[in-house]
């Protein structure tokens, strides 16, 4: 059941992408909007949502009655009638450039009207090595202030259940940030504002790789001591990437950094951690990826991060260790042994 916020009702929100998190965000928006249009690409998801449940990604969890699935842009236009106030992109990072290039004119029209776009992507494009802000800004360079970026500890399954959730929304414009956050905030889902777009996006992207590492560690039988060490040293490596992008160090200790990292390395609902658990059992990365429909953002992001670490000479043993497991078929236990044999340094080094 949806908790309706009668004091702050908006007209229509458009969500692009009906995976688990896109559906969960549609559920959040259904509190504040008269109607939420969930733009889908697959007929099976379309039919499932028409029946009141995204049984492909979130089986057993009912969606709000004011969420409408749309398979075509004609359906979107029929539902919207020029009343869209917010666009949410729930596309995986490596799908942003192509999708918005293919639909350039449509989204340009929305941006010209001043409609903000909130991106949920948590990754780095392995081909261009760009974060999602750059991918959007490359396509719409004159509308940078209208883009915001959400990240933080937030499992889709728990959002659907109405569990209290806090996230960060980053952007360039105070006015746009306040507007977007006002449309997204509900009694159980709250957003904190940040101007550190790079820091928020890096935290969301890098933690996925560390979640894979967390799954590997757990799958190999290591316990709390090992996980705590990995998380702590992982944050130290995250900060090195942050320095390259001029991100604020404190951002990595907030919701989009430490908060999301703790959730995804310890929570059983993490797709990236589950991926790591399967790797620890001896399965190959490509085999796992090709056998499932869920997107594991950390898989492709690990490739991008490896290239970035080489380009900027970033010391990143854990990140590159995950890369070696995923792309060089190194045995996880051998990677851990190699890391443990590294000469000791001062902790803050």
N, C-alpha and C positions, 0 to 999 in steps of 0.2 A: 504494500500500500504506500502511496506517495503522500508525504507531508506537504500540503499546499501552503505556500506563503502568500496569503491573500493581500498583504500590504505592499508587495513589490512585484506585481504581475507584469510580465512582458508579453509580447506577441508571439514571435516565432524564432526559434533557434535552429540552425542547420548544422548537423554533425556529419562529417565526411569520414566514412569508415566504420563498419559495424563489427569490429573485433570485440574482444572482451572489454577493453578499456573505453573504446568509443561508445559501446552500449551502456557501460556504467556511467559515463559522463552525460549521456542522454537522459539517464534516470535522474541524475542530479539536477539537470536543467529543467526537467519536467516539473520540479517544485515551483520554479519561478516563471515559467513560460506557459502560455495558453496551449502551444503546440510545439513539439520538437520533431523535426524531420530527420530521420536517420537514413542517409544516402548509402545504399549498399551496392555491391558489385556482383554478388552471387545469388542466384535464384533460390537456393535452399535456405539461405539466411533470410532472404526477403519473405519467403513463405512462413518461416518459423516466427519471425517478428509479427507478421500479420495475425498469428495465433496467440500473441501475447507473451512470447518467450524466445530468447535467443538460445535455442537448444543446441546450437553448434558450439558456442563458446561458453555459455553460462547456463547449462541445463538445470532445470528445477527452480530457476529464479524468475518470477514474473516481472514484466516490465510495466511501467505506468501506461494507463489507457490513452494518454494524450501524446504518446510517441507513435509516429507514423513512419513506416518504412517506404522508401522510394527507390525504385530500381533504375529509373530514367530521369533525365532532367525535366522532361515534360511533366512528370509526376510532381517533382519538386515545385515547379512553377504553378501547378494546379493547387497545391497545398498552400504555397507561400503568399501569392497575391501581393508581392512587393512589401511584405510585412516582416522580413527577416531583420533581426536586430543584432544577432551574433552568429559567427561562423566558428565551428570547432573542427580542426583537422586532427583526426586520429590515425593518419597514415603512418606506416613505418618510415623511418628516415630515408632509406634508399628509394622510396617511392614518391617522395615529395616533388623532385625536379620534373620528372616525366608527367606526373598527374597535373601539376599546375601549368606546365607548358601546353599540354593537350587542352586544358580548359582555361587558357589564359584570359580570353575576352570576358568570360562569365565572371571570374573573380575580380578582374579589373573593374567591371561594372559595380560589383559590391563595394570595393574599396573606394571608388570615386564617390559613392554615396556616404562614405564615412563609417561603413560597417566594419567593426574590428574582427580580427581573426585570432583565435586562441589555438596554439599548437600543443599537442600532447606528446610529440615524438621525443624519444630518449635514445639517441644514437649519433653516430658520425658516419657520413657517407664514405664507404671504402674506396670509391672511385675518385672523388674530388677532395676528400679529407675535410669536408666542410660540415659544420654543425648546422642544425635546422634553421637558425636565423640567417646564415649566409645563403642557404638554399632558397629561402623565400625572398631575401633582399636582392639576390641575383635576378630574380624574375620580376619583382616589383620594387625597384630601387627608389621610387618616389613616394612610397607609402610605408616606410619603415616604422613610423610611430603607431601604425594601426595593428601591428603584430605584437602578440604577447605569447609567453611560453610557460607552460605549467609543468612542474616537476615536484616530486616529494613522495613520502612513504604512503602508497595507496594501492592496495590490491583491489582489482575490479570486483571480485567476489564479495569482499567485505563492504565496499561502497554500495553494492546492490542490496545488502542487508541493512543499510542505514547505520553502519558503524561510524563512530566519530572519527573524522579524518581531517588532518591539517596538511596543506601543501603550500608551495611557493608559486607565485605568478610573477614573472619578470617581464619588463618592458622598458621602453624608452620614454614614454609620455605619462606623466602623472595623471593627467585627465583620462586618458584611455585606460590606464591600469585601474583607476578607481571605478570607471564605468564597467569594465569587464568583471572585476571582482564583485561589484554590486549585483551583477546578473548571475554570478555563479554561486555565491555564498548561500548556504541553507542552514537550518538548525543543526545539521550534523556534518556538513562539509564546509570547511572554512579555508580561505586563501590569505596568505600573507604576501605583501608586495615587496618587490626587489627591483633595483635598477641594474643589478649585476647579471645581465643576460648570459654572458659567457660562462660565468661561474655556475649559474643554475643549470645551464645546458650541459656543461662538463660533468657536474655531479651526477646528473641523471644518466649520462652516457657511460661514464667510467664505472659507476657502481655495478652496472650489468656484468662487466667483465669480472669484477671481484666476486659477484654472486656466483658466477661459474666456478671460480676458484674455491669458494665456500662449499659448493656442492661436491667438487672433487675431493676436498679435504674430508668432508663428512663421509663420502662414499668409500674412502680408503680406510676409514675407521678412526681417524683422528677426532679429538673431542674439543672441549671448551677452550683449553689452553691454546691449541693450535689456531682455532678460529679467531680468538681474541688477538693473537699475534698478527694474523693475516689482515684483519680489519685495521689494526693500528698502523701497520706498515703500509697497508694499501692507501690509507688516507695521506700518509707522507708522500707517496708516489703521486696521488691525485694533485697535491699541492704543487708539485713540480710542473705538471701540465698546466695548472692554473697560472703559474708565473709566466709561462710562454704566452698565454692568451690575455694577460693583464687582468685576470679575475681576482676578486677580493678573497684573501685567505679565509676570512670568517664565513664566507658563503659555504665552504666545504664542511663547516661544523654545524650547519643549519639543517632544515628539513630536506632540501634537495641534495644534500651531501651525506652527512652522517646519518640523518634520519632514514633516508631511502636505503643507504648501505646496510644499516642494521636490519631493516625489514627484509631485504632481498637475500641477505646471507644467512638469515636464521629462520625465515618464514617458509612453511611447507608449500605455500601457494605460488612461490616464485618460479617462473618458467626457466629463468637462467640458472637458478640453483638446481632445479630438476635436471636440466641439461647436463650440469656438472656431475650430478650423481650418476647419470647414465654413462658419462665418459669414464668415470672411476670403475665401472663394471666392465670396461674393455670395449665398449661400442665406439665406432668411429663417428666423428662429428658430422660428416656429410650424410652418413646413413641415418643418424637421428633427425637431422634437419629435413631430409627428403621424406621421412616417414610420418611427419605431422603437419598439421595445418597452422598451428600457433607460430607466431613470429618470435624468434629468440634474438632480440636486438643485440645482445652481447656477442653473438657469433661474428657478424660482419663488422661490428664496432671494434672488436679485437684486432682485426686486420688493419683498420684505419689507424688505430692507436699505435700499433707496432711501427707503421710507416712514419707517423708523427714523431715517435720517440727517436727514430733513426735520423729524421730530418733535423731535429733540434737538439740531438745528443742528450736526451732526457734519460736519466738512470731510472729504469722501471722494470725491476726484476720480476715482479709478480705479473704485471701486464704482459711482458714478453714471454714469461713462462707459460701463461695461458695460450698465447699465440702459438708457441711451439707445440703444445698439445693439439690445438685445433688444426693447424695448417702444415706442421712438419711431422705429425704422427709420433711425437715424442711420448714416451710412457709417463703418465702423471707422477708416479713415484720417483722416477729419475729426475724430473724437473724439480721436485721438492728437495731431493738430496743435493742437487747442484746449488740451489739457493742457500741451503743450510751450510754448505761448504765455503760460501763467500766469506772472505776475511771480515771480521767485525769492524764496525765504524762507530763513531759517536752517534747516539740515538738521533740527534737533530740534524745529522749530516745527510 
